[in-house]
Amino acid sequence: MSALQLIRPKRHGDSRGWFTETYNVETFARLGITAAFVQDNHSLSAPAFTLRGLHFQTPPRAQAKLVRCIRGRIFDVAVDLRRGSPTYGQWAWAELSAENGCQLFVPIGFAHGFLTLEPNCEVVYKCSDTYAPQADGGIAWDSVGIDWPIPAGTVPELSDKDTRLPALADFDSPFAYDGHPLEPLV
C-alpha cells in the first residue's frame, strides 16, 4: 500500500513543445507506488464548477487511481476513509492542470473527487481494478468540510448519483488503516 502522493513528471521541452513520461512502472515503484493499473478512464466536464465525487470502490474491488488533468484546471481532492486512521475524514488537495502536468496518486481507502475551475476540463486516470457496479460507492461532497473554491452564489454542477450520496458521518467504512497517515501534499 502506498500513501497519497503528488507527482510532478519532468517535461523536456524545445522549440517544438515538450515531452513527458506520465507513467513508468520502475519510476513509480521507486516512489512506493506498486499498483498494477488495469483500466484507463477519460472524462470531459463542459461547465466550470462541475463537481465529480467523492467516489471510491469497496473491497474486494477497491481501486487506487492515478489522476491527471489534460485540458483545463481542476481542484483535485482525496479524503481518508480508512477505519482506525489517525487522519480519518481528513482531506488533501492539489491543483492539477494541463499546464502544470501534475498527477495525484490516490491509494485504496480514499474517496476521490474534483471540481473543474474552468470550462471544458478533461481528466484522465488509471485505476488498479476495473469498474464494478456492486462495489461503487461515495460520500457527499459537502459532508467532509472541504473548502471547495466555489464562488459565492454558485451551485456546482452535480450528477444525480452525486446528489444522493450519504454523508461521511453516516458512512461505515470497509477500508482498513495501513499505517500511512494522510500527510500534506508537497
C-alpha positions as CSV (number, residue, x, y, z in Angstrom):
1,M,0.0,0.0,0.0
2,S,1.2,3.5,-0.7
3,A,0.5,7.0,0.6
4,L,-1.4,9.8,-1.2
5,Q,1.2,11.5,-3.4
6,L,1.5,14.5,-5.7
7,I,3.7,13.6,-8.7
8,R,5.4,16.1,-10.9
9,P,6.7,14.5,-14.0
10,K,9.6,16.2,-15.7
11,R,8.9,17.9,-19.0
12,H,11.6,18.0,-21.6
13,G,11.0,21.0,-23.9
14,D,12.4,22.6,-27.0
15,S,11.1,24.8,-29.8
16,R,8.6,22.1,-30.9
17,G,6.9,21.9,-27.5
18,W,7.6,19.3,-24.7
19,F,7.7,15.6,-23.9
20,T,6.9,13.9,-20.6
21,E,6.7,10.4,-19.3
22,T,3.4,10.1,-17.3
23,Y,3.8,6.5,-16.1
24,N,6.7,4.1,-15.8
25,V,6.4,1.1,-13.5
26,E,10.0,1.3,-12.4
27,T,9.9,5.0,-11.6
28,F,6.6,4.6,-9.7
29,A,8.0,1.6,-7.7
30,R,10.8,3.8,-6.5
31,L,8.1,6.2,-5.2
32,G,6.5,3.2,-3.4
33,I,3.6,3.0,-5.9
34,T,3.2,-0.6,-6.9
35,A,-0.4,-0.6,-8.0
36,A,-1.0,-2.6,-11.2
37,F,-3.2,-0.3,-13.3
38,V,-5.8,-2.2,-15.4
39,Q,-8.2,0.4,-16.6
40,D,-7.9,4.0,-18.0
41,N,-10.8,6.5,-17.8
42,H,-11.3,9.9,-19.5
43,S,-13.9,12.5,-18.6
44,L,-14.9,15.8,-20.1
45,S,-16.7,18.3,-17.9
46,A,-18.1,21.1,-20.1
47,P,-19.3,23.7,-17.5
48,A,-16.9,25.3,-15.0
49,F,-17.6,24.3,-11.4
50,T,-18.6,20.8,-12.3
51,L,-18.0,18.6,-9.2
52,R,-17.5,14.9,-9.6
53,G,-17.2,12.8,-6.4
54,L,-16.4,11.9,-3.8
55,H,-16.1,8.3,-5.2
56,F,-14.4,5.0,-4.4
57,Q,-14.9,1.3,-4.9
58,T,-15.2,-1.0,-1.9
59,P,-13.1,-4.2,-1.3
60,P,-12.6,-6.6,-2.8
61,R,-12.8,-4.4,-5.9
62,A,-11.2,-1.3,-4.4
63,Q,-9.3,1.0,-6.7
64,A,-6.1,3.0,-6.5
65,K,-6.1,5.9,-9.0
66,L,-3.5,8.0,-10.8
67,V,-5.2,11.2,-11.9
68,R,-4.2,14.0,-14.2
69,C,-5.9,16.9,-16.0
70,I,-5.0,17.1,-19.7
71,R,-7.2,20.1,-20.5
72,G,-8.1,23.0,-18.2
73,R,-7.6,23.1,-14.4
74,I,-9.2,21.1,-11.5
75,F,-9.2,21.2,-7.7
76,D,-8.5,17.5,-7.0
77,V,-9.3,16.1,-3.6
78,A,-8.7,12.8,-1.7
79,V,-10.4,12.0,1.7
80,D,-9.0,9.4,4.1
81,L,-11.7,6.7,4.7
82,R,-9.6,4.1,6.5
83,R,-11.0,2.8,9.7
84,G,-8.6,3.4,12.6
85,S,-6.5,6.0,10.7
86,P,-5.5,9.0,12.8
87,T,-6.4,11.1,9.8
88,Y,-9.8,9.5,9.1
89,G,-12.1,12.1,7.4
90,Q,-9.3,14.5,6.7
91,W,-8.6,15.6,3.2
92,A,-5.8,16.9,0.9
93,W,-6.0,18.7,-2.4
94,A,-3.9,19.7,-5.3
95,E,-4.5,21.8,-8.4
96,L,-4.0,19.6,-11.4
97,S,-3.8,21.3,-14.8
98,A,-2.8,20.7,-18.4
99,E,-0.2,23.5,-17.8
100,N,1.4,22.1,-14.6
101,G,1.3,18.4,-15.6
102,C,1.0,17.3,-12.0
103,Q,-0.7,13.9,-11.2
104,L,-2.3,12.7,-8.0
105,F,-1.9,9.1,-6.8
106,V,-4.9,8.2,-4.7
107,P,-4.4,4.9,-2.9
108,I,-7.1,2.4,-1.9
109,G,-9.0,3.7,1.2
110,F,-9.5,7.2,0.0
111,A,-12.5,8.9,-1.7
112,H,-11.7,10.9,-4.7
113,G,-13.3,13.9,-6.3
114,F,-12.6,17.0,-8.3
115,L,-14.1,20.4,-9.1
116,T,-13.4,22.0,-12.5
117,L,-12.1,25.5,-12.3
118,E,-12.7,26.4,-15.9
119,P,-14.9,25.2,-18.8
120,N,-14.1,22.1,-20.9
121,C,-11.8,20.3,-18.5
122,E,-10.6,16.8,-19.4
123,V,-9.4,14.4,-16.8
124,V,-7.7,11.0,-17.3
125,Y,-7.0,8.5,-14.7
126,K,-5.6,5.0,-14.3
127,C,-7.3,2.5,-12.0
128,S,-6.0,-0.6,-10.3
129,D,-9.2,-2.5,-10.8
130,T,-11.9,-2.4,-13.4
131,Y,-15.3,-0.8,-12.7
132,A,-17.5,-3.0,-10.6
133,P,-21.1,-1.6,-10.1
134,Q,-21.7,-3.7,-7.0
135,A,-18.6,-2.0,-5.3
136,D,-19.4,1.5,-6.5
137,G,-19.6,3.9,-3.6
138,G,-19.2,7.5,-2.5
139,I,-19.8,10.1,0.2
140,A,-21.5,13.5,-0.1
141,W,-19.2,16.2,-1.4
142,D,-20.4,18.7,1.2
143,S,-20.2,16.4,4.3
144,V,-16.4,16.5,4.9
145,G,-15.7,20.2,5.4
146,I,-13.7,20.6,2.2
147,D,-13.0,24.2,1.3
148,W,-14.1,23.9,-2.3
149,P,-13.1,27.0,-4.3
150,I,-16.7,27.7,-5.5
151,P,-17.6,31.4,-6.0
152,A,-20.3,32.7,-3.7
153,G,-23.7,32.2,-5.2
154,T,-22.5,29.4,-7.5
155,V,-24.1,26.0,-7.2
156,P,-21.7,23.2,-8.5
157,E,-22.9,21.0,-11.4
158,L,-23.5,17.5,-9.9
159,S,-24.7,14.2,-11.3
160,D,-28.0,12.7,-10.0
161,K,-25.9,10.0,-8.4
162,D,-23.7,12.5,-6.5
163,T,-26.7,14.4,-5.1
164,R,-27.8,11.1,-3.3
165,L,-24.5,10.0,-1.7
166,P,-24.5,9.6,2.1
167,A,-22.7,12.0,4.4
168,L,-19.4,10.9,5.9
169,A,-21.0,10.8,9.3
170,D,-23.4,8.1,8.0
171,F,-20.7,6.0,6.3
172,D,-19.5,2.7,7.7
173,S,-16.0,2.3,6.2
174,P,-14.9,-1.1,4.8
175,F,-11.3,0.2,4.4
176,A,-8.6,-0.7,6.9
177,Y,-5.8,1.6,8.0
178,D,-2.5,0.6,6.5
179,G,-0.1,2.6,8.7
180,H,0.3,5.6,6.3
181,P,-1.5,8.6,7.8
182,L,-2.6,11.3,5.4
183,E,0.2,13.9,5.1
184,P,0.2,17.3,3.4
185,L,1.0,17.1,-0.3
186,V,4.3,18.8,-1.2
